């Protein structure tokens, strides 16, 4: 979690980090001196609908646009910067990067627009393990395939490149949206650290700790690929599916051949027929 005080980076450090991050080679040289060998590379992770690239000061305008779209920064249990804090937020992230404590990324969508941030942190080469967090997205890509694909790429890189034994996720007890998203990844809750740290507003934070371990990764990788594909397919076919009669969407033969014998199935076929004759089509519950 980034606390409010961490946004106030030393001006000289901010200038140095900004100068060093104007080109990726300069930032790579800085990090190579601080990070353990397993994390000295600065990967750019490319998927079909999400691109994760190392955070640089030049990303500030894109991040300001992304954070300005919504009200995430006003949720007291999150640590999303407001527009005016973006420069300091980047400086703090790059300072952690230069100290070997984190690898921050910006997230772009398929069009190349910056839509959010995420990072590796708590890097421990001795195990090896790391944490994934500091994640936030512009509202327009929330609940889309962008986050699922981004998490899939981060997990795949962590388990298959440095060979992590575990990947950890931490979030506030009160951030139920984040907790649900972590659970959907297949991470198991390890416990709750009470009064572990503080929220951005200074109140004590109970931290929910979850993790995925290496022996679980192969199965979860298949699960996440399927989840991402379902999200992608549903997004592409949403309008087409809405136009289909309910019986068709449930796999019922509208022509009558092989129609289900159950009363429920027959009622669904009848409803589809009435809809085709001009009556309002019933919808599936969300």
N, C-alpha and C positions, 0 to 999 in steps of 0.2 A: 504494500500500500504506500502511496506517496502522500505524506502528510503535508499540511499547508505550509509549514516552515521549509520544506524541501524545495519549494518553488523559488525561494529567495537565494539563488546561487550567487557566489561572489562574482562581481562584474568582470574582474580580470579573467577568472576561470571561464566565464561565459564567452568572452571574446576569444580566448584560446581555443575553446571547443568549437566555436563557430568557424574560426579560421581553419582548424584541422578537418572539419567535416565538410568543407566546400567541395572536396573531391574524395571519392571512396578510398583511393590509395592512401591519402593522408590519414584518414580515420582507421584504416586497417593497420597501418604502421603503429599508431598509438595503442590500439587494442592488443596487438601482438606482444607488446612489452608487458602487458598486465594480465592477460588471460592464460590459463593453462593450455597446453598444446591441443587438447581435444576441442577447444572452443576458439582457437585463433582464427579460424576461417569465418568470414562474414557471408553466410549463404543468402542468396536470393531464391526464394521458394516460389515456383510458378505452378499454378493450377489452371483449370479451365475458366474459372470464374473469380479467382482471387490470386493476387500476387503480393508476396511479403518481401519487402526489401529493407535493408538496414536503414534505420532512422538517421536523417541528416538535418542540419539547420535549414537547408533549402526547402524542406517539407512544411515549413511553418504556415505558409499561406493555405495550402491544402488542408492542413489540420484545423486551421481556424474556420474554414468553410464547413468542415465536417462537424466540428463541435458546436458550431453556431446553428445547426439544423434542429437541435432538440434541447431538452431540458435535463439531460442526464446529470449535468454538473450541479443541479439544484437538489438532487437526491442526497440527503445528509449521509447516507451510508456508503456512498461511492467516492472515488477520488478522481473524477474526470475534471480536467481544467476548464475554466471559463475562457472565453475568447482572449481576454486580456492576459491570461496566464500561460498561453501556449508557448511563447518564447522561453519562459523560465522552466516550463515543464520539459521542453526539449533539452535545455541546458542540464537539468537535473538527471535526465535519462542518459545523456552523453557522458556526464560525470561518472555515473554508475558504470557505464560501459568502459570508460577509460580506467577505472579502478578494478576491472575484471569481475564486477558484481552482476552484470546484466548484459543481455544482447537485445536491444529494442528494435522493433520493426514498425514500419507503417504498412497498412493494408490498402491495396488498390483493388478496385473492382475490374471487371472484364474490359470496361471502357478506358481504364487507366486512371480513373479519378481516385484520389485519396478518400477513404471512407472510415478510417479508424486507426487504432494502434493496438499492439500487443507486444509481449516480450518474454524472453527467457530470463530468469533471475535465480538467485540462490544457487549458483553453479558450484558443484562439488565434484571435481575430477577424481577424487580418491575413491568414490563409490563405484561408478559415477552416477550422479543424479542431478536434476534441475527442477525448477518450478516454472509453470506457465501462468501468466497473469497480466495485470495492468491492462486489461483488454476492454476496449469500448468501441462502439460503432455508431455511425450516423443512423438516425431512425430509418432511413429508406432502405438500408440493407439488413436491419435487424429481422430475425426470423426468416432469413433467406439462406441460400446455400453458401453464401460467402463465409460465414462463421464456421459452418461445419467443415468446409474444405480447408479453411485456414488452420483449424485445430488438427485436422487430419495430417496436413503437411508438417506442422510443428511436431506432432507426436512421431510421425514417421522419421523425420530427421533426427529427433532425440534418441529414439530407440535403435535406429539403423546406421547412424553415422558415428556419434561418439559412443554408442552402445550403452545407453543409460539402463540401469537396473530399475529405476523408478522415476516417474514424472509426477510432480505434486501440484495440486491446485488449492489455493486458499481464497476464502471469501468471507465477508461479514455474515454473521448469523442472520441479520435482517435482510440480506440481499437474496430474497427467495428466487428471483429470476435467475441470478447467476448460479445458485445452488441447484436449481432444476436443470439448467443447461449442462452443468458439470456431471450431474447424474446421468443425463442422456448420453454423454460420451462413454459411459460404462465405468467411470471412476467409482471407487468404493470409499465411503466415508471412514476415515481413520479415527476421527475424534474431534473434540471442540476444545480449543485453547481459550480458557476464560480470561477476560481482561488482558488479552494478549498484546494489544497495541491500542492505538486510538484512531477513531474516525477523523476525517478531515475537519470536522467541527469541534474536535477535542474530546468528544465523549468516548468512554472506554469501548473497545471492540472485542467481542467474542469472535474468534476466528475458526471457521469450519475448515478442517483439513481433509482433503480427499486425495487419492492417488491411483495411478495405474502402474503395474509392475511388468517387467519384461516378459514373464511367462503368460501374461494375459494379452499381450499386444497382438499376436497373430489373429486371434479370434475377434478382438475389438476392431482391428484394421478392416476385416471383412464387413463387420457391422457398420462401421462409419462410412465405408464406400457405398454400402447399400442405402444408408440413411441419406447420404448426399445425393445419390441418384434419384431417390424417391422425391426429395425436395425439389431437385432440378426438373424432373419430369412433371411434377404437379404444377410447378410455376409455368412451364411452357404450355401445358395442356389445360390450364384452369378454365379458360373460356369454352373450350371444346367439351370438357366434361360437364360444365354447367348446362350445356344445351342438350345433353343426352337424357333420355327418359330414365327414371330411377331404376327400373327393372334392368336396363342395359348395363348401368354402372355396377349393379350387384351381380352381374354375370348370368342373368336370366335370359332364356331364349325367347325373344319377343314374337317370333313367328309361330311359336307353339310347339315346335319339335323339341322334345326333351325338357319341356317345362316342368317345374317342380310340382309334386303332387300335394305338398303341404298347403294348408289353407292360407298361410302367410304368403307363400310364393304366388298363389293364385290371385290374392288380393293385390299384390304388387303389379302383376301383369295387367289386371283390370285397371289399376290406377294409371299405368303407362298408356293404356288404350284411351282412357278418358282425356289424358293430357294431349294425346295426339289429335283428338277431336276438338281441341280448342279450349278445354278447361285448364285451369292453373296447374302447372306441374308441381307436385310436391318435391320438397328439397330434402336432402339428407341432413341429419343433425351434425353440427360442427364438432 
